[in-house]
Amino acid sequence: MTTNSVSEERSATLFIVFISVVATLGGFLFGYDSGVINGTVEGLQTAFKSKTIGTGFSVASMLLGSAIGAFFAGWASDSFGRRNMLIVAAVLFIISAWGSGIAGDSVSFIAYRILGGLAVGGASVMAPAYISEIAPAHIRGRLTSIQQVAIITGLFCAFLSNYFLAKLTGSSLEPFWLGFETWRWMFWMELIPAFVFLFMLFFIPKSPRYLIMQKEEASANRVLRRIYGEAGAPSKLADIRHSLASDHKPSLYDVTQKGQLFRGVIWVGIGLAVLQQFVGINIIFYYGAVLWQSVGFSESDALLINVLSGGLSIASVLFTLTFIEKIGRKPFLVFGSVGMFICLAVIAVTFSTAGIIDGKLSLSGSMGVAALLAANAYVVCFNLSWGPVMWVMLGEIFPNQIRGSGLAVSGAAQWIANFAITMTFPIFLATIGLSAAYSIYAFFAFVSIFFVLRYVRETTGIELEEMPG
């Protein structure tokens, strides 16, 4: 290999990494917007005088917007381009962050959270689609995994911001700058990364596959030359052109199959998306502070446990990012399912021993430690597997013709499942209890083992143009 070709390959790799990182800033905001609610639940209850169901809906309202955003993102990004719709998402993140903090009642708060949900749902679908269409097959899984790194980093930063803000004032309910309560500033801190995301999006190109669909082959060729080099660009351009030539313009109807509601691969995508949520991971992310306070930890300690969970999550995803191309997608999913089932079963057993002291759940010292260790091991197992790999798989398993629509349907299913889990947790907490709730999540982790073994195909190293439908 000549010096020029080595330099060209290094330049192409740096370019791909740069645009992938920019695209996944949407994932960072997805994580931040999801995690920031964790430290504000008590503030919302006090400010809006809401209880179990009202609190659950305030927390879960974003997820309704996310389902809508994910469902229409595929069609919108096919029609207007992945990058253009990411710009729209960035603007919605800004509006939502400001509005959630300034809201004076639960109705306006929920409206702003739904707007943020549209952005989160859109970003959750468009960023993996964009990266999978930019990245060569040999590094596609690693780069798409950056989406989960960004999501978890966003969660971690939200937890960290919440912890330090509450530490500065003593409580999320206390006033901070300009006399506004601390929980409002927790939302406003999101404005910083949201504006950075919006600015950086103007420095990345449109997807070459989208450009070819729009008959802008000269522009597509320029992008492909920067990704595959002068020698590789023509053949890749021909592959994409050939893949698209035999197909019609993408449509949501493409995900259907004669005599069936959906094509088989769509059901696999829906299964992956729903099971990722039904194992209950977002209970830790959304209600972590409430969960740990309910078993005796102080607000400060509960927020610090969230920070620990976020740090472990980042380390886990980085491990997967390093080895996903060598080990493959399915082995990570199976390992994660088995590990989560064991950890969730342990959590359910520990919470079954909790007593009631002064109207609150209380665990004994040893059981409290066991619950904490099992919960963090569960977070590690999830972020080694279903966290990053589900998004990688959704970006890969669909053939070109139905990628946008397939991601739309699967993404919408994921957010509806997320909404169901998030909305029901406060009700479970008040009725059947934590032990029974975690037994339900353990059951779905057990089901996910057999789902992966039976229905999920390995996609490592397969070009997108070769994906079967």
N, C-alpha and C positions, 0 to 999 in steps of 0.2 A: 504494500500500500504506500503510495507516494505521500510526501509531506503535505501537498495541496489537498489530497483526498482526506487525510487525517484531520486537517484543519477544517475542511468543509463539513465532515461528519461531526466534529466537536461543536462547530457553530450551529449546525442543524439541531443537535441535541439540546444545546442551551436555549435555542429559540423555542423548541417544543416544551421544555420545562417551564420557560417563562410564561408562555400563553396558558399552560395548564395551571400554573399557580394563580394567575390572574383570574381564570375562569372559576377556580375553586375558592376564591374570595367569597363567591356566592354561597359556597358550602360553609365557610367560616361564619357568615351572617346567618345562615340557616341554623348553625349550632348556637350562635350567640342569642339569636332571637328565641330559640327553644329553651335555652338554659337560663336566660335572665329572669324568667318568670319564677324560677325556683326560690329566689330570695325575697320575692315581692308578695308572696301569697298572704302573709299576715297583714301587710300593708293594704292589700286589696280588700281583705275581709273587714278591716277597720274602716277604710275610707268609704267603701260601698255597702257596708253592713250586710255582707253576704255570708251564707252558711254553706252547708255541705254541697247541695246541688248547684247553688249559685256560684260558689267557688270553683267547682268542677267545670262549669261552663265558661267562666272567665279564663281559666287556664287553658281549656280545650278549644275555645272559640277560634284561635289562630289555626287550628287543625282543619276546621271547616273550609277556611280560605285556602289552606294548603291543598286540600283535595280538589277544589275547583281549579286552583292555579296549576296543579300537576296535570289534571285532565285536559285542560285547554292549551297547556304549554307545548305539547307535541304538535298539534295542528298549527298553533301560532308560529312556532319556530320553523316548521316546514314552509310556512307561507311567507314569513318576514325575516327568517334567519335566526340562528342560535344567538349570535352576538347581540343583535338588535333587541331581542327579547330579554337578554340578560341586563341590558341597559334599562329597560322598563322595570325590571325587578329591582335594580339598584335604587331607582327613584321611589318605588313603593316601600323599600326598606327605610329610606330616609323619612318619608311621611309617617310611617307606622311608629318608628322610634320616637319621633317628636310627639305625635298624638297620644301614644300610650302613656307617656309621662305627664302630659298636660291635662289628660281626661279628668273631668269633674264628676262623672257618674258612670255607672256600669255600662249603660247603653253606648255612650261615646267610646269608652275604653274597648268594648267588644268590637265596635266598628273599626277602630284603628288596628286592633289585633287581627281582624279578618283581612284587612289590607296587607298587613305584614305576612299573613298566611299565604296570600296570593303570590307574594314574592318568594317565600320559602318553598312553596310547592313548585313554582316555575323553575327556581334555581336547582331544586333537587332533581328535576328531570333534564333540564337543558345543559347543566354543567357536565354530567357524565356523557350525554350524547355528543356534546361539542368535543370533549377530550377524546372519546373513542373514535371520532371521525378525523381528528387531527393526528393522533399518535400511530406510529407503525406497530404491527402486531407484537414484535418482540419486547416492547416496553409498554404496551397499552395497559395491561393489568396493573403494572406498577404506577403508572401515571393516573389511571382512574382511581386507584386507591388513595391518591392525594385528596380526593373528595372527602373521604372519611377522616383523614388526618385533619383536614380543614374544619370539618363539622365538630370533631372532638376538641380541636384547639379553640374553636369558637365557644363551645360549652365551657371549657376550662377557663378561658378568659372571662366569660360571664360570671362563673363561680368565683373567680379570683377578685373581679371587680366588686361583686356583691359583698364578698367577705371583708374587703378593705374599707368599703364605704360604710358598712354596718359597724365595723371596728372603730372607724373615725368618730362616728356619732353616738355609738352605743346601742343603736337599734335601727332597723329599717323604718320604724315609725317616727324617729326623731327628725327635726328639720335640719337641712344642710344648707348649701349656698342659696342665697336669695330667699330664704325662708321656706323653700319647698322641701317636702319630706324626702328622706333618703331613698325610699323605694322609687320615687319618680326619677331621681338621678341615675338609678340603676338602668332604667330604660334609655335615658338620654346619652349615656356613655356609648351606646351603639351607633350614634351619629358619626363618630370618628371613623370606624372601619367602613361604614356605608358610603361616606363621601370618597374615601380612598378607592373603594371598589368602582364607583361610578367613573372616577377620573381614569383609572387604569384600563378600563374596558375600551377606551378609545385608542389604545396602543396594541390591540391584538387583531388579527385578521378574521374575516368571515370563514366559516367552514368551507373547505374546497368542494365537498360533496354538495353543499347548498348552492355554491356558485355555479357548479356545473348544471344543477337542476334549473337554475335561472338563466342558463345559456351564456354565462359570463366566463367562458373557458380561458380567456387570456388572464383574468384575475386569478382563477383557480390554478392555472399553471405557475404563476408567480409564487403563490403560497406553497404549492407542491415542490417547487425547486428549492425553497428554503427548508423544507422538511426532509425530502428524499435526495436532494442534490441534483445536479444537472443530468447525471446519468440515469437516476432512478425515477425522476419526475414523469417522463413521457410514458413509461409502462404503467405507472400508477394512474395517470390520467386516462389511459386507455381502459384499464380495469374498471375504473369508476364509471366511465362513459358506457362501457359494455353492460355493466350491472344495471344502470339506469335505463338503458335503451329498450330493454325488454319489458319495462314496467311503465305504468301510467303515473300520473301525478299522485303523490301520497294522499291518502284519505283515511279518516277514522273507520270507514267501511272495510278497509284492508285487513283489519284485525278479526273480522268475522269469517266464518267458514260455512259453506252450504250445509244445511241440516244441523248446524251447531251454533251456539251463541258465539263462541270464540274459537280461533285456531288453537291447536294443541300447545304451541309455544307460548301463546298468551296466557293460558292457564298456568303454565310453569312460572311465568313472570309474576302473575297474581299470587300464586302460592308462596313464592320467595318473599314478596313484598308484605303479605299479610302475616306470615309466620315470624318475620323479623320483628313485628310489633307485638304479636300475641305472646311472645316470651316475656313481655313486661318491662323491657329495658328502660322505657321512658318514665316509668314510675320512679326509678332512681334519679333520672335526670330532671324531671319536672317537680317531683315531690320529695326530693332527698332531704331538704331541710325539715319539712313537716314529718317525714318518716322517722328520722333520727330524734327529733324532739319528742315524738309520740312515745318513744321508748326510753326517755330520760335524759337525753343530751341537751345542753343549753343551745340557744340559737347560734352563738359564736362557734361552739364545737361542731354543731351540725353543718354550718357553712364551711368549716375547715375540712370536714369529712368529704364534702362535695369537691373541694379543691384536690384532695388526695385521689378521689375517684377519677377526676379529670386528668390528673397527671399520669395515673396508671393507664388510662384509656389511650393517651397519646403514645406512650411507650409500646403498648400492644399493637396499635395500628402501624407504627413504624416497623415493627418486626414483620408484620404481614406484608407491608410494602416491599421490604427487602427480599422476601423469599417466595412471593406469590407466583413468580414466573418459573421458579425451580420446582416448587412443590405442587402447584396447580390449585384450581379453585375448589373442587369437590372435597379434597382432604381437609382443607381448612374448615369448610362448612360442617362436615361430619364431626370433626374434633370439637368444634364450638358447640354443636348441639348436645353432644354427650356431656361436655363440661358444664354447660348451662343447666342441664337437667339435674345433675348432681348438686350443684351449688344452690339451685332454687329449692330442691328438696330439703337441703340442710337449713336454709332460711325458714322454710315453712315449719320445720320441726322446732327450731329455736323460738320462733314467735308463738308457737303453741304453748310454751312454758311461761309466757309473760303473765304477770299478775297486774292488778289494778291498785295503784296508790294515789290517793288524792284525785281520783277521777281520771288518771292517766295510766297508760300501759307502762310497765316497768319490767326490765329483764334483769336476772341475776348477773353478777359480774362475769362469770364464765360464759353464760349464754349470750350476754351482750357482746363479748369479744368474738364468740363463734359467729354471731350474726354479722358483725362488722367484717370479719375475715371472709365469710362466705359471700357477702354482697360485693366486696371488692374483687374476689376471685371470679365471680359471675360477670362483673364489668370487664375484667381482663379477657375471659373466654369470649364474650360477645364481640369485643373490639379486635380480637385476633381473627374473627371469622365472619359472622353475619353482618357486623357493622360495615366493614369495607367491602367484603366480597359480594354481598347482595347488590350493591351499587355497580360494582364491576360487571357482574353477570347481567344486570339489566341493560347496561350499555353495550353488551356484546351479543346476547343470545338471539336478538331479533335481526333478520335480514334487512338490508338497506331500505326496501320498500315500506316496511312497517316499523322501522325503528322509532320514529317520532310518535306514531300512534300506539305502538306497544308500550313505550315508556309512559305515555299519557295514561293508559288504562291501568298499568301496574302501579304507577305513581299515585293515581287517585285511590286505588285500593289500599295502598300503604298508608295514606293519610287518613282514610276512613277508619282503618283498623287502629291507627294511632289515636284518633278521636274517641273511639269506643273504649279503648283501654284507659285513656286519660280521664274521660268523663265518669267512668264507673269506679275508679279507685277510691275517691272520697266516700262513695256510697258503700263500697266493700268495707272500708275502714270503719264505718259507722254501724255496719250490719253484721256481715259474716266474719269480719276480723282479718288481720294481716296473714295469719297462718293459712286460712282457707284461700285468700287471694293469691298467695304465692304458690299454693298447691295447683291452682288453675294455670298459672304461668309455667309451672314445671311440667304439667301435662302437655302443653303445646310445644315445649322444648323437646319432649320425648317424641311427639308426632313428627317434628322437623327432621329427626334422624332418618326415619324411613322415607320421608318425602324426598330428601336429597338423594338417598341411595337408589330410589326407584325412578325418579323423574328428571333429575338434573343432569345435563350433559356437560362434559368437560369442554371448555372453550380456549384453553391455553394455547397460544401460538397460531390460532386460526384467523386468517384475514376476514374482515367484515364482509367482503364481497363473496366469501365462501360459506357464510352461515346458512344452514338449511332452514327452511320455513316451516 
